[in-house]
């Protein structure tokens, strides 16, 4: 269990909410972790359970069906989910897509989607990445061409979180390919739209419980009212959401690092070698001491970043730096913790194996850590 006694980003309401999160996860997630991994998806029954507990899109305003809470409540869900060792796509809906709908949506769009997103009846995804365009979003080829008062969407996307579950996808497409980034728009595609097809649930190295998919759009015809935000403003809208998205990744990474450390401490204090516990060897103690010191620094920095974001002051380069540091650190801890497990760490029956596998992608999604360095360097 995460020790939150020394945290500075949260108040009593946040910590009371954390108790609820732990109880809901203990009932609806923990007993099913292995099944989620094997099936490659978290079923709708879990989404509904979280919705009933107020754990989906808690920042959504009351008039849109939500609780109107601050982003700190999202962070608590992310921390507990990551510490649990699940890669379920709840955080994508909480931290990313809900903001797009609430900030950019028309009254009709907000009414159509947000109450269901809060209750768990509507699952969403955002489709940016393409086979030939990853971190460089200006290179996307999916088009949404005008035809009267409709848009006709053609193209494909890949590595889309919640792709198998999604009822609605926010698609990044070129409405005017001649204008480059200024010709990019966000288009809502419902799963029942003719021409929309889901590809396979992708076979990944880790994060097996997250359904991650290929999506195809073949002459998907939708009304112009399915534009989310301004026409040609898609790239700007995406950039506006980056600080919160990258902070959310940092939050999950730090909690995942803590869980890996805790697993290593537990294992080394229990495992015997050469007549004493593995923990008693100087190499083990010094390795864990070094990681403990960095965890202390990491939590302090994370609380600083969360408080900056809650005050509306966290900049894109600060959030990018947080994503860079915490995900690099997560990998350092997970790899060291697996090493301290010895051969057992390579066995899937031990939690560290899953934590190690799942940590590898955090330095890639949300913008690769190489791109994070580029963003940070521009602010120097």
ABEGO torsion letter per residue (X at the ends): XBBAAABAABBAAAAAAAAAAAAAAAAAAAAAAAAAAAAGBBBAAAAAAAAAAGABGAABBAAAGBAGBBAAAAAAAAAAAAAAGBABAAAAAAAAAAAAAAAABBAAAAAAAAAAAAAGABBBBBBABBAABBABAAABABBBBBBEABBBBBEBBBGBBGAAABABBBBBBBABAAAEAAABBBBBBBAABBGBBBBBBBBBABGAABBBBBBBBBGBBBBAAABBEBBGAAAAAAAAAAAAAAAAAAAAAAAAAAAAAAAAAAAAAABBBGGBBAAABAAAAAAAAAAAAAAAAAAAAAAAAAAAAAAGABBAAAAAAAAAAAAAAAAAAAAAAAAAAEAAAABAABAAAAAAAAAAAAAABGEBAAAAAAAAAAAX
